């Protein structure tokens, strides 16, 4: 790593204490921190075990849910349009294309620590040929999630200039673009919202419009 | 809630299916989702129990660590200046003022679900009189964290115009400003980084400068 070119901060290596009293105190902090790190690691490990246990219960339920959802027209596009943050990230062309999205599936690796994958399935549609696109996220050696694989780019059906632009891997807006883009999973707001919010509890969004209308009516009576 | 003024989206309530087949499928999704929600809740509850168990182990360690850290000059300001994101959020005046910060303490409520508090202690200093400032975050009925209390505003010692501006509750930049500001805890990047990153593992930042220098040396040999 090269020496930083930024303006020097007031506190730097030179300011770390070197007197015996401070060094003894620092040793103490190190020792306690080592014990604390062990506790942090044990807690993280137990939480992983809880998640593994419950993922085993969730898997058959998600499969059962997916079968019903795939037959309900516009299920996922409706949840996305009713999700306050995901909706904002959708580009104009996405709404139409997303009516063909029949399935979202998030599958954590069995140990959950090594990563997960997100699969999006589409019915036959006039935009592109892909029946499914999968984004696979793998934990790297530093313990960060990295995007390790996208199954493949979108192969367009409609060979118009517009469709080519929308489905180009370098397109920089909206869901179809996100689907093919290599976003750092730690900063991937759309991906994280789909994985941790939309996928586990879609009904909160599918019915968002109805619920807020009903609240209005109650307030008005 | 008033009707939205935003441009209407393509999919709205009117687009939800009303035919018998779709409604039967939706009922099925509802039923499975209810089972799933129960699993989600049970998993969340078990994770809370894990955290409660480990917090009991952590508390005496944090107290022991705090006693040593309070005697090491510039400990917390050094961790902050070495933290890549927190450092960026510091204003010019913060570095000097933060040399007086002797203790950070994050205390989760016993049940961890009802909230937590963050206490910042200062030694006698020429800037302000407060010995400590506490930000208390409480979980509201909707299950969101809300900032429920800041112990009190900073009472300046130096009554210069500059100090008044820096310590004014409406100041909009840096740590001292953050300390007194009512930021939504869900969006509070500084608060969340202190709570979940700097406080549990400060040594990763205290020594960041040394570590990266050592790496440089190894690479150069």
Interface residues (C-beta under 8 A of the other chain):
Chain A: X1 X2 X3 X9 X10 X11 X12 X13 X15 X16 X17 X21 X22 X25 X26 X28 X29 X30 X32 X33 X35 X36 X37 X39 X40 X42 X43 X46 X47 X50 X51 X54 X57 X58 X61 X62 X64 X65 X68 X69 X71 X72 X73 X74 X75 X77 X78 X81 X82 X87 X95 X96 X200 X201 X202 X203 X206 X207 X209 X210 X212 X213 X215 X216 X219
Chain B: X1 X2 X3 X9 X10 X11 X12 X13 X15 X16 X17 X21 X22 X25 X26 X28 X29 X30 X32 X33 X35 X36 X37 X39 X40 X42 X43 X46 X47 X50 X51 X54 X57 X58 X61 X62 X64 X65 X68 X69 X71 X72 X73 X74 X75 X77 X78 X81 X82 X87 X95 X96 X200 X201 X202 X203 X206 X207 X209 X210 X212 X213 X215 X216
